[in-house]
């Protein structure tokens, strides 16, 4: 992990030097600011890891790794505006530090940079890589639209929610793996297996994300309870509402649309979630997705060192605290 993350950081720094920060705080400053805040670089690491597991050279996968990481951070910059999130990785979000217009425009520039990075993919892999990248970008937008639409609905079903997080989060994880496989020149069958593995891995990752938002701590660098404060229909909220009695529903519903006492709102809603064991249900689903991911991993029949590495990454999902 450390080796690949260091490689991603080095390559990203070199890539962004083409667009130096502006002395007047213009288009590129917010991009350099957001990228300087760190992050797991998970999607880029996955792309590089898969390429290596398939026998590819590291440099062959650098373009797709940079592309997925830039695209991911572009979505964060825009999502933070839509969510009105004040913090990202322990620092003010871009739209808070600058303004929404700056964040929108700089986010657009990041998306364009992702395309520029992707264009450096080897010619034999580029058509399939571009098709997958663009399809994934569209699906992420569909997922984000669904997420926003759910906020305006009184009830959302768990199947609807699962499809939303598949599109908003999981498909980019899956695409990162598949793009790494494509860069290595492996077969279409194996590219599809990597996608299936990544999709289940991404679903488990998002379930843990929901748990951390509600029950994490400020050390995560994000506003704890942010989903609750914005009345997001997460797995925990949907499950709690479906299994709550009338008194518990009243306790949740009393806070809908209100932000006058944030700490009390988070406390009351999380108490109901715990009472109906929504957290237990979320962890159960997370484990099911993890188990499914490992089945696809086994089907790939990797060399032992690569299989252990991928199993380790899957295990990090349930163990992570940020």
MOUR-V899715 format. One record per residue. N is the residue number from 1. NEAR is the number of other C-alpha atoms within 10 Angstrom. Layout:
n & near
N & NEAR
N & NEAR
//
This chain:
n & near
1 & 15
2 & 8
3 & 8
4 & 17
5 & 17
6 & 13
7 & 18
8 & 21
9 & 17
10 & 11
11 & 16
12 & 19
13 & 14
14 & 11
15 & 14
16 & 15
17 & 10
18 & 8
19 & 14
20 & 12
21 & 17
22 & 12
23 & 8
24 & 7
25 & 11
26 & 14
27 & 20
28 & 20
29 & 19
30 & 25
31 & 24
32 & 18
33 & 15
34 & 20
35 & 16
36 & 11
37 & 11
38 & 10
39 & 14
40 & 11
41 & 21
42 & 20
43 & 25
44 & 30
45 & 27
46 & 27
47 & 32
48 & 33
49 & 24
50 & 26
51 & 27
52 & 19
53 & 20
54 & 22
55 & 12
56 & 20
57 & 14
58 & 18
59 & 15
60 & 21
61 & 27
62 & 25
63 & 27
64 & 34
65 & 31
66 & 28
67 & 28
68 & 30
69 & 24
70 & 27
71 & 23
72 & 23
73 & 20
74 & 24
75 & 19
76 & 17
77 & 27
78 & 20
79 & 14
80 & 19
81 & 19
82 & 12
83 & 13
84 & 15
85 & 20
86 & 18
87 & 19
88 & 19
89 & 17
90 & 14
91 & 15
92 & 16
93 & 23
94 & 28
95 & 21
96 & 17
97 & 15
98 & 15
99 & 12
100 & 18
101 & 11
102 & 20
103 & 24
104 & 18
105 & 17
106 & 23
107 & 25
108 & 18
109 & 17
110 & 25
111 & 21
112 & 16
113 & 20
114 & 24
115 & 21
116 & 14
117 & 19
118 & 23
119 & 17
120 & 15
121 & 23
122 & 18
123 & 11
124 & 11
125 & 17
126 & 18
127 & 13
128 & 14
129 & 24
130 & 17
131 & 11
132 & 17
133 & 24
134 & 12
135 & 14
136 & 21
137 & 22
138 & 14
139 & 19
140 & 23
141 & 14
142 & 14
143 & 22
144 & 20
145 & 13
146 & 18
147 & 20
148 & 14
149 & 13
150 & 20
151 & 15
152 & 12
153 & 9
154 & 9
155 & 13
156 & 20
157 & 13
158 & 17
159 & 9
160 & 13
161 & 19
162 & 17
163 & 14
164 & 21
165 & 22
166 & 22
167 & 24
168 & 25
169 & 20
170 & 27
171 & 26
172 & 28
173 & 28
174 & 28
175 & 29
176 & 32
177 & 32
178 & 31
179 & 36
180 & 34
181 & 33
182 & 30
183 & 34
184 & 26
185 & 18
186 & 17
187 & 11
188 & 13
189 & 10
190 & 16
191 & 25
192 & 17
193 & 19
194 & 25
195 & 24
196 & 22
197 & 27
198 & 26
199 & 25
200 & 26
201 & 26
202 & 27
203 & 27
204 & 27
205 & 22
206 & 20
207 & 25
208 & 23
209 & 19
210 & 19
211 & 20
212 & 18
213 & 20
214 & 23
215 & 15
216 & 17
217 & 15
218 & 13
219 & 12
220 & 16
221 & 15
222 & 21
223 & 20
224 & 20
225 & 25
226 & 19
227 & 18
228 & 24
229 & 21
230 & 16
231 & 20
232 & 20
233 & 25
234 & 25
235 & 25
236 & 28
237 & 25
238 & 18
239 & 21
240 & 25
241 & 23
242 & 16
243 & 16
244 & 19
245 & 12
246 & 10
247 & 10
248 & 20
249 & 16
250 & 12
251 & 16
252 & 24
253 & 15
254 & 13
255 & 20
256 & 15
257 & 10
258 & 13
259 & 15
260 & 10
261 & 10
262 & 14
263 & 12
264 & 12
265 & 21
266 & 21
267 & 14
268 & 15
269 & 25
270 & 21
271 & 15
272 & 23
273 & 24
274 & 14
275 & 14
276 & 19
277 & 16
278 & 24
279 & 24
280 & 14
281 & 15
282 & 19
283 & 16
284 & 14
285 & 17
286 & 23
287 & 18
288 & 15
289 & 21
290 & 23
291 & 16
292 & 17
293 & 23
294 & 20
295 & 14
296 & 17
297 & 20
298 & 12
299 & 12
300 & 17
301 & 10
302 & 14
303 & 10
304 & 9
305 & 10
306 & 16
307 & 17
308 & 12
309 & 14
310 & 19
311 & 16
312 & 12
313 & 16
314 & 23
315 & 15
316 & 12
317 & 21
318 & 17
319 & 10
320 & 12
321 & 15
322 & 18
//
